[in-house]
Amino acid sequence: MEFDYTPEQIHLRKSVREFAESEIGPHVMEWDEAQTFPLEVVKKLGQLGYLGSIFPEEYGGAGLGYIDYSIIIEELSRVDGSVGIIVAAHNSLCSNHIYQYGSEEQRRKYLVPLASGEHLGAWGLTEPSAGSDASGTKSTASRTVAGWTVNGSKNFITHAIHADTCVSMAVTDKAKRSKGISAFIFEKGMKGFSPSKKENKLGLRASETASVVFEDCFVPDEQLLGEEGQGFVNAMEILDGGRISIAALAVGIAQGAFESAVRYSQERQQFGKPIAEFQAIQFKLADMATRIDAARLMMYRAAWLKDNGLKTTKESSMAKLFASEVSVNVCEEAIQIHGGYGYTKDYPPEKYWRDSKLCTIGEGTSEIQRIIIAREVLKQV
Ligand SMILES: Cc1cc2nc3c(=O)[nH]c(=O)nc-3n(C[C@H](O)[C@H](O)[C@H](O)COP(=O)(O)OP(=O)(O)OC[C@H]3O[C@@H](n4cnc5c(N)ncnc54)[C@H](O)[C@@H]3O)c2cc1C
């Protein structure tokens, strides 16, 4: 067992931190209040290689592993969870679906511009009536000459408006239920494919979440992604990797809130001394630090399994479940340590707390993670 970062990982963390603190930090609250999608920063993330973190260099990626990728997401989210989720959704969902299941031609045509940051990706699984039960997908793809006609809609899609490429699931054979759902690649501007309502969210407000609509949208055969009928099965595998990045998002948000609480507790004086000298506050800080550490270790274990080509379903879900619940708890304690000031927008914890909540919902709620973990645990005994 090895608990050290490599020199490259130490350097990577330092570089991401410097970038996040100088290029993102000064704008966090302005973007949050105005729900500004930070396009200029997204371009820079592409130039730095972060939008192709987990893909080989031959496809325009940075050729990094999931541990490195977790470091990138954690460091970005420590400053702004919105930027963390932008990188996570782009890499883990849309781009990775094309990398894992795309043909060589599809990888060349779609993955290369995505991994180099020239294009932005979205991934559509969720529908208004198919959330946790994504096998209940209602969007349909009907066979036509040389392709498919897609009708339906997706909601809560990250980058629905700005994405150049969108991977989306639709039913190709209703009788086969979850084995009758296929994945398709949609390009911005295709006739019959358009973004719709943008959500006004509690947190992660600089990340864009909107619906997409398919109205008699013709998709040629070359844009069927993976085997016909395997879209749902493949999507579940994609989520195994995606949940590691949600754990990293949660850990980064928690770390940012924790650091803010430590700083404040050393500055704020009550009863003639810094509040950090009260044991009640020290115990909170000790619990927060311990929980964040445990969450980070679970995230690294899942990342290590992934980097070694091993199955991560249980470990990804455990890391995502634990890290996201730790994140909400740590952010809430950070507000408590800030007292009344923590309840205002003048101090960071309230935003961290709003952002952290998504981690218990996106890419499968905490309840769904418990179902997955229980299923895996019961298989093993
Ligand atoms: C900011 C944001 C970004 C997102 N980005 C994307 C994206 O890019 N692409 C995408 O496809 N989706 C995305 N989603 C959707 C997200 O994955 C879903 O919101 C999530 O899976 C839950 O689905 P739902 O919202 O329909 O809730 P529901 O499934 O309706 O769940 C409601 C409640 O019921 C509980 N529940 C449901 N079924 C069970 C059960 N069997 N047992 C116990 N409890 C249960 C849930 O845990 C939850 O508490 C995003 C969501 C948000 C908020």
PDBQT file of the ligand as one rigid body, heavy atoms in Angstrom, charges set to zero:
ROOT
HETATM    1  C1  LIG A 401     -27.329  20.519 -10.775  1.00  0.00    +0.000 C 
HETATM    2  C2  LIG A 401     -27.721  19.225 -11.399  1.00  0.00    +0.000 A 
HETATM    3  C3  LIG A 401     -26.978  18.757 -12.474  1.00  0.00    +0.000 A 
HETATM    4  C4  LIG A 401     -27.358  17.564 -13.112  1.00  0.00    +0.000 A 
HETATM    5  N1  LIG A 401     -26.679  17.165 -14.232  1.00  0.00    +0.000 NA
HETATM    6  C5  LIG A 401     -27.148  16.088 -14.916  1.00  0.00    +0.000 A 
HETATM    7  C6  LIG A 401     -26.571  15.745 -16.185  1.00  0.00    +0.000 A 
HETATM    8  O1  LIG A 401     -25.632  16.397 -16.662  1.00  0.00    +0.000 OA
HETATM    9  N2  LIG A 401     -27.101  14.696 -16.875  1.00  0.00    +0.000 N 
HETATM   10  C7  LIG A 401     -28.134  13.955 -16.393  1.00  0.00    +0.000 A 
HETATM   11  O2  LIG A 401     -28.556  13.015 -17.057  1.00  0.00    +0.000 OA
HETATM   12  N3  LIG A 401     -28.709  14.263 -15.186  1.00  0.00    +0.000 NA
HETATM   13  C8  LIG A 401     -28.239  15.310 -14.459  1.00  0.00    +0.000 A 
HETATM   14  N4  LIG A 401     -28.832  15.645 -13.250  1.00  0.00    +0.000 N 
HETATM   15  C9  LIG A 401     -29.972  14.867 -12.780  1.00  0.00    +0.000 C 
HETATM   16  C10 LIG A 401     -29.706  14.038 -11.537  1.00  0.00    +0.000 C 
HETATM   17  O3  LIG A 401     -28.881  12.943 -11.844  1.00  0.00    +0.000 OA
HETATM   18  C11 LIG A 401     -31.081  13.627 -10.963  1.00  0.00    +0.000 C 
HETATM   19  O4  LIG A 401     -31.652  14.802 -10.414  1.00  0.00    +0.000 OA
HETATM   20  C12 LIG A 401     -30.990  12.554  -9.921  1.00  0.00    +0.000 C 
HETATM   21  O5  LIG A 401     -30.586  11.334 -10.495  1.00  0.00    +0.000 OA
HETATM   22  C13 LIG A 401     -32.324  12.337  -9.179  1.00  0.00    +0.000 C 
HETATM   23  O6  LIG A 401     -33.399  12.243 -10.064  1.00  0.00    +0.000 OA
HETATM   24  P1  LIG A 401     -34.716  13.157  -9.792  1.00  0.00    +0.000 P 
HETATM   25  O7  LIG A 401     -34.237  14.535  -9.612  1.00  0.00    +0.000 OA
HETATM   26  O8  LIG A 401     -35.693  12.883 -10.848  1.00  0.00    +0.000 OA
HETATM   27  O9  LIG A 401     -35.272  12.651  -8.384  1.00  0.00    +0.000 OA
HETATM   28  P2  LIG A 401     -36.265  11.414  -8.139  1.00  0.00    +0.000 P 
HETATM   29  O10 LIG A 401     -35.748  10.207  -8.800  1.00  0.00    +0.000 OA
HETATM   30  O11 LIG A 401     -37.661  11.843  -8.425  1.00  0.00    +0.000 OA
HETATM   31  O12 LIG A 401     -36.101  11.232  -6.568  1.00  0.00    +0.000 OA
HETATM   32  C14 LIG A 401     -36.844  11.957  -5.594  1.00  0.00    +0.000 C 
HETATM   33  C15 LIG A 401     -36.517  11.362  -4.224  1.00  0.00    +0.000 C 
HETATM   34  O13 LIG A 401     -36.971  10.002  -4.167  1.00  0.00    +0.000 OA
HETATM   35  C16 LIG A 401     -35.886   9.156  -3.789  1.00  0.00    +0.000 C 
HETATM   36  N5  LIG A 401     -36.020   7.851  -4.459  1.00  0.00    +0.000 N 
HETATM   37  C17 LIG A 401     -36.250   7.581  -5.776  1.00  0.00    +0.000 A 
HETATM   38  N6  LIG A 401     -36.288   6.267  -5.984  1.00  0.00    +0.000 NA
HETATM   39  C18 LIG A 401     -36.039   5.669  -4.787  1.00  0.00    +0.000 A 
HETATM   40  C19 LIG A 401     -35.948   4.321  -4.342  1.00  0.00    +0.000 A 
HETATM   41  N7  LIG A 401     -36.047   3.292  -5.185  1.00  0.00    +0.000 N 
HETATM   42  N8  LIG A 401     -35.714   4.074  -3.022  1.00  0.00    +0.000 NA
HETATM   43  C20 LIG A 401     -35.553   5.115  -2.158  1.00  0.00    +0.000 A 
HETATM   44  N9  LIG A 401     -35.644   6.407  -2.505  1.00  0.00    +0.000 NA
HETATM   45  C21 LIG A 401     -35.868   6.691  -3.808  1.00  0.00    +0.000 A 
HETATM   46  C22 LIG A 401     -34.629   9.892  -4.279  1.00  0.00    +0.000 C 
HETATM   47  O14 LIG A 401     -33.482   9.448  -3.573  1.00  0.00    +0.000 OA
HETATM   48  C23 LIG A 401     -35.016  11.331  -3.933  1.00  0.00    +0.000 C 
HETATM   49  O15 LIG A 401     -34.783  11.577  -2.570  1.00  0.00    +0.000 OA
HETATM   50  C24 LIG A 401     -28.452  16.807 -12.601  1.00  0.00    +0.000 A 
HETATM   51  C25 LIG A 401     -29.168  17.282 -11.498  1.00  0.00    +0.000 A 
HETATM   52  C26 LIG A 401     -28.833  18.484 -10.911  1.00  0.00    +0.000 A 
HETATM   53  C27 LIG A 401     -29.664  18.987  -9.765  1.00  0.00    +0.000 C 
ENDROOT
TORSDOF 0
